Amino acid sequence: MALAGLLLFVAGLCLGPMQETDLFFRLKSGEEFLRTGHLVHQNLFSFTFPTAPYLDSAWLFDVGAALVYRLGGFPAVVIAKTLVVLGIAALAYSVCRRQGASAPAIAVALGVAFWCLRERLVERPHVFSLLGDVVVLAFLPSIEKSERRAWLLLPAVVLWANLHAGAFLAAALLSLAAAGALVDRLGKGPCARLTCFAVLSSLALLVTPVGIGIFRYLTFHIGIFDLHPVDEFRSLTWRSDFPFVLFVLGATVMLVLSRPTPWRRLVPAAGLVTLAFSHVRFSADAALVLAVVAAPALSKLLARLAPLERATSRALFAAFVLATLVPRAADAARGGRFVDVHLDESALPLDALRFVDEHDLRDRMYNDFETGSYFLWQGHPRYRVFVDPRLPAYPVPFHQLLGRMDIRRDEWTAAMDNLGVTSALLDYAGINRRASYWDPEQWALVFRAKDTRVFVRRLPRWNALIAAYEIPATFDFTVEGGTTTHPIPTPPALSPVSACEWQIRLGDLYFDLDNAKSERAIAAYRAALAFPAGCSPAHERSAAAWIGSLDTAAGHFAEALPLLDRALAIAPDDAPVLAQRALALAGLGRASEARDAWKRVAALAGDSELGRRAKAMAAARRSR
């Protein structure tokens, strides 16, 4: 029952909407192989560096994911990933049982570990590295005892190397186990065999289509965070990774209290923990291996509960069931799905993408890493991407450019010129420092919605687009405050937007930024209406109507009437504006005209609330 509860809990951690953006380019690479029968060895999917070499070290994962996607789309991929992770949990459970740990202790240790690494249980190749870690742990006793089945580890490492470059961890774990065996004084035989298998596992890494290139792929990632601050390559921090840190501390306490634990088990776990502190992406591997090592220690500490093992297992099963099902039931009660394994589109810039496609802006378009992966998967027949998460497919100077925090706008503009960029789509604009790089004198902001921004180069072919959609805003960025929007008071020199229209849009922006009417929004609309012409009729009508209604409400009837008449000259049958005009006329003492205005409102509004009120107002004025 402890195992059943653990598997249910792990499945609950895995069965969720597909949110992993890396899967998109994996599917694209896999489909390319299935279409051509050849691996991609160049960065064919990008317009920036199409001839740069690209080593697809996880080609087998890509092909497998593409085949699964063909069977059932994203739900099938999520379910397949879940089955792999369930296999990891079951194998880890088996390894712990063979070490003599009790079922409740194993369930607790692995349950906490999987909760700590839950953010890594996504549709990416590294789930097979988690499986590979446990496979190596499972083979350690066979290697030490020189059993024939130990040789099965080598083809498993070959398979691992074709699924994910993390297969180098096999040699690392075996080498660390050999070092621990020396401390344990097992003798020359086990130490020599563990060392031999470590060497052979290193050679197994070469049995892939990329050959020795897998080492270039691995070394590329060593200093990538200094070039480009990718989150998974950062050092571990207490603020971001406290569950893992607490798990390590707790496991360490258990191992100390339950001594002795063989060093050939402790040293591999300690090595992975050390690696995780320098590269947080390995925290999942470390948590899993540490849980397998700590489970026997926890079992010793819970030895007094051995007579109650069956009852404890039942209690754990109930706890796992509640932890898994209660949150899902709560989501379902709020209108969500009890189990949702479809693509999560909420994080995708679909509105911006529709705008881009409507106006044919994809050609030579800048995009961020995550959105580049989605664009690449879409497989647009005409266009390729600026960049995507295949980091080794792009040269180091390019990563240096994208990773710089101190770049000036003129440097960024020159770089975009050199790369031939003519438009840009930015996502996560509130925390994306590149939102501040686009000089409004050279680039026009033409789309701003949710957390996406679209810019276009001020080129003659896009003058009509800019005139219709340019937003008078630019951006600053600070690490402490994120992105800040700064309205631009006057049109840039190359902008085709008229001064009147610019002020209207400036008022709209102020209204949006201030979350309500504000003095600066009102001032911008008044400035626009001060121009005799130049605004679009729709914008002129709405601005004149709104400012006129504000003046009416404030009792400034003489100022309001010309503005309301200006709005009605564009839309003569606008009943709400006619109602405001009737109020202004009444305020000026022009009762007869006000009564006629109310009659017209009543005729236009019909049997609506406004229509009934207008009839009442007209009747009241007639009786006077």
C-alpha positions in Angstrom: 0.0 0.0 0.0 2.9 2.3 0.6 4.2 1.7 -2.9 0.7 2.2 -4.4 0.3 5.5 -2.5 3.7 6.7 -3.6 3.0 5.9 -7.3 -0.4 7.7 -7.1 1.3 10.7 -5.6 4.1 10.7 -8.2 1.5 10.3 -11.0 -0.4 13.3 -9.5 2.8 15.4 -9.8 3.2 14.5 -13.4 -0.3 14.6 -14.8 -0.8 18.3 -15.5 -1.1 20.7 -18.4 1.9 20.6 -20.8 3.9 23.8 -20.1 7.4 22.8 -21.1 8.5 25.0 -24.0 11.6 22.9 -24.8 9.3 20.1 -26.0 8.3 22.2 -29.0 11.8 22.2 -30.6 12.2 18.5 -29.5 9.1 17.7 -31.5 10.4 19.7 -34.5 13.7 17.9 -34.5 12.1 14.5 -34.1 9.7 15.2 -37.0 12.6 16.4 -39.2 14.3 13.0 -38.6 11.1 11.1 -39.3 10.6 13.1 -42.5 14.2 12.8 -43.8 15.7 9.9 -42.0 18.7 12.0 -41.1 19.8 13.9 -38.0 20.0 17.7 -38.1 23.7 18.7 -38.0 23.2 22.4 -38.7 21.0 25.2 -37.2 18.6 25.0 -40.1 15.7 26.4 -38.1 17.2 29.9 -37.5 17.7 32.8 -39.8 20.5 34.3 -37.6 23.1 31.4 -37.9 21.6 28.8 -40.3 25.0 27.2 -41.0 26.2 26.9 -37.4 26.8 23.3 -36.3 24.2 21.7 -34.1 24.7 18.5 -32.2 21.4 16.8 -31.2 22.6 14.6 -28.4 19.1 13.7 -27.4 18.0 12.7 -30.8 16.4 9.4 -29.6 14.2 11.3 -27.2 13.2 13.7 -30.0 12.2 10.9 -32.3 10.3 9.1 -29.5 8.5 12.2 -28.5 7.5 12.9 -32.1 6.1 9.4 -32.5 4.1 9.6 -29.3 2.8 13.0 -30.3 1.6 11.5 -33.6 -0.3 8.9 -31.6 -2.2 11.3 -29.3 -0.9 14.9 -29.3 0.3 16.5 -26.1 -1.9 14.4 -23.8 -0.1 11.3 -25.1 3.3 12.9 -24.4 2.3 13.9 -20.9 1.1 10.4 -20.2 4.2 8.8 -21.6 6.4 11.0 -19.4 4.2 10.0 -16.4 4.8 6.3 -17.2 8.6 6.9 -17.3 8.6 8.7 -14.0 6.4 6.0 -12.4 9.0 3.5 -13.6 11.7 5.6 -11.9 9.7 5.6 -8.6 9.1 1.8 -8.8 12.7 1.0 -9.6 13.9 3.3 -6.8 11.5 1.6 -4.4 12.9 -1.8 -5.4 16.5 -0.7 -4.9 15.7 0.6 -1.4 13.9 -2.7 -0.6 16.9 -4.7 -1.6 18.9 -2.5 0.8 16.7 -3.6 3.6 14.6 -0.5 4.0 11.0 -0.7 5.2 8.1 0.1 2.9 6.9 3.2 5.0 10.5 4.6 5.2 11.0 4.2 1.4 7.6 5.8 0.7 8.4 8.8 2.9 11.9 9.3 1.6 10.9 9.0 -2.1 7.7 11.0 -1.7 9.6 14.0 -0.2 12.3 13.7 -2.9 9.8 13.6 -5.7 8.0 16.6 -4.2 11.3 18.5 -4.1 12.1 17.7 -7.7 8.5 18.1 -9.0 9.4 21.1 -11.2 11.8 18.9 -13.1 9.1 16.3 -13.9 8.5 17.8 -17.3 8.5 16.6 -20.9 12.2 16.9 -21.4 15.0 14.3 -22.0 16.4 14.7 -18.5 13.7 12.4 -17.1 15.7 9.6 -18.6 18.7 10.8 -16.7 16.7 10.4 -13.5 15.9 6.9 -14.7 19.6 6.3 -15.5 20.7 7.4 -12.0 18.5 4.8 -10.4 19.6 2.1 -12.9 23.2 2.7 -11.9 22.3 2.4 -8.2 20.5 -0.8 -9.0 23.6 -2.3 -10.7 26.1 -1.3 -8.0 25.7 -4.5 -5.9 26.1 -6.7 -9.0 29.3 -4.9 -10.1 30.7 -5.2 -6.6 29.9 -9.0 -6.5 31.1 -9.5 -10.1 27.8 -10.9 -11.3 27.4 -11.5 -15.0 24.2 -9.4 -15.2 26.3 -6.3 -14.3 27.4 -6.1 -18.0 23.8 -5.2 -18.9 24.6 -1.7 -17.4 26.8 -0.8 -20.5 24.0 -1.1 -23.1 21.8 0.7 -20.7 24.3 3.6 -20.6 24.5 3.6 -24.4 20.7 3.9 -24.6 20.9 6.7 -22.0 23.5 8.6 -24.0 21.3 8.6 -27.0 18.4 9.9 -24.9 20.2 12.6 -23.0 23.7 13.8 -22.5 23.3 13.5 -18.8 24.5 9.9 -19.3 27.9 11.2 -18.1 26.5 10.8 -14.6 26.8 7.0 -15.0 30.6 7.3 -15.1 30.5 9.9 -12.3 28.4 7.8 -10.0 30.6 4.7 -10.6 33.8 6.6 -10.0 32.4 8.1 -6.8 31.3 4.6 -5.7 34.8 3.3 -6.4 36.2 6.0 -4.2 33.8 5.1 -1.5 34.6 1.4 -1.8 38.3 2.3 -1.0 37.2 3.9 2.2 35.0 0.9 3.0 38.1 -1.3 2.4 36.2 -3.8 0.3 39.4 -4.9 -1.3 40.9 -4.5 -4.8 38.3 -6.5 -6.6 35.2 -4.4 -6.1 37.2 -1.1 -6.4 38.8 -2.3 -9.7 35.4 -3.4 -11.1 33.7 -0.2 -10.2 36.6 1.8 -11.8 36.5 -0.4 -14.9 32.8 0.1 -15.4 33.3 3.9 -14.9 35.8 3.9 -17.7 33.6 1.7 -19.9 30.6 4.0 -19.2 32.7 6.9 -20.4 33.4 5.1 -23.6 29.7 4.2 -24.0 29.0 7.9 -24.3 30.7 7.8 -27.7 28.2 5.2 -29.1 25.9 7.9 -30.4 25.5 9.7 -33.8 27.3 12.8 -32.4 30.3 10.7 -31.3 33.0 12.7 -29.5 30.9 15.8 -30.1 29.0 14.8 -26.9 31.9 16.1 -24.9 31.9 19.4 -26.8 28.2 19.6 -26.0 28.8 19.0 -22.3 31.7 21.4 -21.9 29.7 24.1 -23.7 27.3 24.2 -20.7 30.0 24.6 -18.1 30.3 28.3 -18.4 27.0 29.1 -20.1 25.6 30.9 -17.1 28.4 33.5 -17.3 27.6 34.1 -20.9 23.8 33.9 -20.7 22.0 33.7 -17.3 19.8 30.6 -18.0 18.1 29.8 -14.7 18.8 26.0 -14.6 22.5 26.6 -14.8 22.7 29.0 -11.9 24.1 28.2 -8.5 21.7 26.9 -5.8 20.2 29.6 -3.6 18.3 29.3 -0.3 15.5 31.6 -1.5 14.8 29.7 -4.7 15.7 26.2 -3.7 14.9 25.9 0.0 12.8 22.6 -0.3 15.9 20.9 -1.7 18.2 22.4 0.9 15.9 21.3 3.7 15.7 17.8 2.2 19.5 17.6 2.0 19.8 18.8 5.7 17.1 16.3 6.8 18.7 13.4 5.0 22.1 14.3 6.4 20.8 14.3 9.9 19.2 10.9 9.3 22.4 9.4 7.9 24.4 10.7 10.8 22.0 9.4 13.4 21.7 5.9 11.8 25.3 5.2 11.2 27.0 3.3 9.6 26.0 3.8 6.0 28.5 2.4 3.4 30.7 5.1 1.9 30.3 3.5 -1.5 26.6 4.7 -1.2 27.3 8.0 0.6 30.0 9.3 -1.7 27.9 9.2 -4.9 25.1 11.0 -3.2 27.4 13.6 -1.7 29.0 14.2 -5.1 25.7 14.9 -6.8 24.6 17.2 -4.0 27.9 19.1 -4.4 27.2 19.3 -8.2 23.7 20.5 -7.5 24.9 23.4 -5.4 27.0 24.7 -8.3 24.4 23.9 -11.1 20.9 23.7 -9.8 19.7 21.6 -12.8 21.3 18.6 -11.0 19.3 19.1 -7.9 16.7 16.6 -9.2 19.3 13.9 -9.7 20.8 14.6 -6.3 17.5 14.5 -4.5 16.6 11.2 -6.1 19.9 9.5 -5.4 20.0 10.9 -1.8 16.5 9.6 -1.2 17.6 6.1 -2.2 20.6 6.3 0.1 18.7 7.8 3.0 15.7 5.4 2.9 17.6 2.6 4.8 18.8 5.2 7.4 15.2 6.4 7.9 14.1 2.8 8.2 16.6 2.2 11.1 15.3 5.3 12.9 11.7 4.0 12.5 12.6 0.5 13.7 10.4 0.8 16.7 7.4 1.1 14.3 8.2 -2.2 12.6 5.4 -4.1 14.3 3.0 -1.4 13.0 4.4 -1.4 9.4 1.1 -2.5 7.8 -0.9 0.2 9.7 1.8 2.8 8.9 1.6 1.8 5.2 -2.2 2.2 5.2 -1.8 5.6 6.9 0.7 6.7 4.3 -1.5 5.5 1.5 -4.4 7.6 2.8 -2.1 10.6 3.2 -0.8 10.2 -0.4 -4.4 9.9 -1.7 -5.5 13.0 0.1 -2.4 15.0 -1.1 -3.1 13.9 -4.6 -6.8 14.1 -5.0 -7.9 17.0 -2.7 -6.2 19.8 -4.8 -7.6 18.3 -8.0 -11.1 18.1 -6.5 -10.7 21.7 -5.5 -9.7 22.7 -9.0 -12.6 20.8 -10.5 -15.0 22.5 -8.0 -13.8 25.9 -9.3 -14.6 24.9 -12.9 -11.3 23.4 -13.9 -10.5 19.8 -15.0 -9.8 17.0 -12.5 -7.1 15.8 -14.8 -5.8 18.1 -17.6 -3.0 16.9 -19.8 -3.5 19.2 -22.8 -1.3 22.0 -23.9 -1.4 25.0 -21.5 -1.8 27.9 -23.9 -2.0 30.5 -21.1 1.7 31.2 -21.2 1.9 31.4 -25.0 1.7 34.9 -26.7 -1.1 33.8 -29.0 -2.7 37.3 -29.2 0.6 38.8 -30.2 1.2 36.0 -32.7 -2.1 36.6 -34.3 -1.3 40.2 -34.7 2.1 39.3 -36.2 0.5 36.9 -38.7 -2.2 39.3 -39.7 0.3 42.0 -40.6 3.0 39.6 -42.0 5.7 40.5 -39.5 7.4 37.2 -39.1 10.1 37.8 -41.6 13.4 38.5 -39.8 11.5 38.8 -36.5 13.3 38.9 -33.1 11.9 36.5 -30.5 12.9 35.3 -27.1 14.1 31.8 -26.3 10.9 30.2 -25.2 8.7 31.7 -27.9 11.3 30.7 -30.4 10.8 27.1 -29.5 7.0 27.4 -30.1 7.5 29.2 -33.4 9.9 26.6 -34.5 7.4 23.8 -33.7 4.7 25.6 -35.6 6.9 25.0 -38.7 5.8 28.1 -40.6 6.7 27.3 -44.3 8.3 30.7 -45.0 10.0 31.9 -41.8 12.6 30.7 -39.4 13.3 31.9 -35.8 15.8 34.4 -34.3 16.8 32.1 -31.4 15.4 29.1 -29.6 16.5 27.0 -26.5 19.0 24.9 -28.4 21.8 26.8 -26.8 24.8 25.0 -28.5 23.2 25.8 -31.9 24.3 29.4 -31.5 27.8 30.8 -31.3 29.3 32.2 -28.0 29.4 35.8 -29.1 25.7 35.6 -29.8 25.0 34.4 -26.3 27.3 37.2 -24.9 25.1 39.7 -26.8 21.9 38.3 -25.4 23.3 37.9 -21.9 24.7 41.4 -21.5 23.1 43.5 -18.8 24.9 46.8 -19.7 24.1 47.0 -23.4 23.2 50.4 -24.8 20.3 51.0 -27.2 22.6 52.1 -30.0 24.6 48.8 -29.6 21.5 46.8 -29.6 20.2 48.6 -32.7 23.5 48.0 -34.5 23.4 44.3 -33.6 19.8 43.9 -34.9 20.9 45.7 -38.1 23.7 43.2 -38.5 21.4 40.3 -38.0 18.8 41.6 -40.4 16.1 42.0 -37.8 13.1 44.1 -38.9 10.5 43.2 -36.2 10.4 41.9 -32.7 8.0 40.0 -30.4 8.9 40.0 -26.7 7.2 37.9 -24.1 7.3 38.2 -20.3 7.8 41.9 -20.9 7.4 42.8 -17.2 10.6 41.0 -16.3 12.3 41.0 -19.8 15.1 43.5 -19.8 15.3 43.4 -23.6 12.0 45.3 -23.6 14.1 48.4 -22.8 16.5 47.9 -25.7 14.3 49.1 -28.6 15.0 52.8 -29.4 11.7 54.5 -30.2 13.5 56.7 -32.8 14.2 53.5 -34.8 11.5 51.1 -33.6 7.8 51.6 -33.2 5.8 49.8 -30.5 2.7 48.5 -32.4 1.2 45.9 -30.0 1.0 45.9 -26.2 -1.3 43.4 -24.5 -1.0 41.2 -21.5 2.8 40.6 -21.1 3.8 40.8 -24.8 5.1 43.6 -26.9 5.6 43.8 -30.7 8.0 46.3 -32.3 8.7 47.0 -36.0 11.5 48.8 -37.6 10.6 52.3 -39.0 10.8 51.2 -42.6 8.7 52.8 -45.4 6.9 49.5 -46.1 5.4 49.6 -42.6 4.4 53.3 -42.4 0.7 52.5 -42.8 0.9 49.8 -40.0 2.8 52.2 -37.7 0.3 55.0 -38.4 -2.6 52.7 -37.5 -1.1 51.0 -34.4 1.9 52.8 -32.9 1.7 53.1 -29.1 3.5 56.2 -27.6 5.6 54.3 -25.1 9.1 53.1 -24.4 10.6 51.1 -21.5 13.2 51.0 -18.9 14.4 48.0 -16.9 16.0 47.6 -13.5 16.7 44.3 -11.7 14.9 45.6 -8.6 11.7 46.9 -10.3 11.5 45.0 -13.6 10.2 46.9 -16.6 8.8 50.4 -16.4 6.6 51.9 -19.1 7.5 55.5 -20.0 5.0 57.5 -22.2 6.5 59.5 -25.1 5.0 63.0 -25.1 5.7 63.9 -28.7 6.0 61.7 -31.8 9.5 60.5 -32.8 10.9 62.2 -35.9 10.2 59.2 -38.2 6.7 58.5 -36.9 3.9 58.9 -39.4 1.3 59.4 -36.6 -0.2 62.9 -36.5 0.2 65.1 -33.5 -3.6 64.9 -32.7 -3.7 61.1 -33.0 -0.5 60.8 -30.9 -2.1 62.7 -28.0 -5.2 60.6 -28.2 -3.1 57.4 -27.9 -1.1 59.0 -25.2 -4.3 59.6 -23.3 -5.3 56.0 -23.8 -1.9 54.9 -22.4 -2.2 57.2 -19.4 -5.7 55.9 -18.7 -4.3 52.3 -18.9 -1.3 53.0 -16.7 -3.2 54.9 -14.1 -6.0 52.3 -14.0 -8.6 55.1 -14.1 -9.2 58.6 -15.4 -6.3 60.8 -14.4 -5.2 64.4 -14.8 -2.5 63.5 -17.3 -5.0 61.4 -19.4 -7.5 64.2 -19.4 -4.7 66.7 -20.4 -3.6 64.5 -23.3 -7.2 64.2 -24.6 -7.7 68.0 -24.3 -4.4 68.5 -26.1 -5.5 66.2 -29.0 -8.8 68.1 -29.3 -7.0 71.4 -29.5 -5.8 70.3 -32.9 -8.3 71.2 -35.7 -7.6 67.9 -37.5 -5.5 64.9 -37.7 -7.3 62.4 -35.4 -9.1 59.4 -36.7 -12.9 60.0 -36.6 -13.5 57.2 -34.1 -10.8 58.5 -31.7 -11.9 62.1 -32.1 -15.5 61.2 -31.3 -14.7 59.1 -28.2 -12.3 61.8 -26.8 -14.6 64.6 -27.4 -17.5 62.7 -25.9 -15.6 61.7 -22.8 -14.1 65.1 -22.1 -17.4 66.7 -22.8 -19.2 64.3 -20.3 -16.5 65.1 -17.7 -17.1 68.9 -18.2 -20.9 68.3 -17.9 -20.5 66.4 -14.7 -18.3 69.2 -13.3 -20.9 71.8 -14.2 -18.7 73.4 -17.0 -21.6 73.4 -19.4 -20.3 76.1 -21.7 -17.0 74.1 -22.2 -18.8 70.8 -22.6 -21.3 71.8 -25.3 -18.8 72.4 -28.2 -17.1 69.1 -27.4 -20.3 67.2 -27.4 -21.4 68.8 -30.7 -18.0 67.8 -32.1 -18.6 64.2 -31.2 -22.2 64.3 -32.6 -20.9 65.7 -35.9 -19.1 62.4 -36.4 -21.9 60.2 -34.9 -25.2 62.1 -34.9 -27.2 59.2 -33.5 -25.1 58.5 -30.4 -27.8 58.4 -27.7 -25.4 58.6 -24.7 -23.7 61.7 -26.1 -27.1 63.2 -27.0 -28.1 62.7 -23.3 -25.0 64.5 -22.2 -25.7 67.3 -24.6 -29.3 67.6 -23.2 -27.8 67.9 -19.7 -25.4 70.6 -20.8 -28.2 72.5 -22.6 -30.4 72.3 -19.4 -27.4 73.6 -17.4 -27.1 76.6 -19.7 -30.8 77.4 -19.2 -31.8 76.4 -22.8 -34.8 74.4 -21.7 -36.6 74.2 -25.1 -33.5 72.8 -26.8 -32.9 70.4 -23.9 -36.5 69.1 -24.2 -36.0 68.5 -27.9 -32.7 66.7 -27.2 -34.3 64.4 -24.6 -37.1 63.6 -27.1 -34.5 62.5 -29.6 -32.6 60.4 -27.0 -35.9 58.7 -26.2 -36.6 57.9 -29.8 -33.1 56.5 -30.3 -32.8 54.6 -27.0 -36.3 53.0 -27.2 -37.4 50.9 -24.3 -34.0 50.9 -22.5 -33.2 52.4 -19.2 -31.8 55.5 -21.0 -34.8 55.7 -23.2 -37.3 55.6 -20.3 -35.2 58.2 -18.4 -35.1 60.4 -21.5 -38.9 60.2 -21.9 -39.3 61.2 -18.2 -37.0 64.1 -18.6 -38.8 65.4 -21.7 -42.2 65.1 -20.0 -40.9 66.9 -16.9 -39.6 69.8 -19.0 -42.9 70.0 -21.0 -44.9 70.3 -17.7 -42.7 73.2 -16.6 
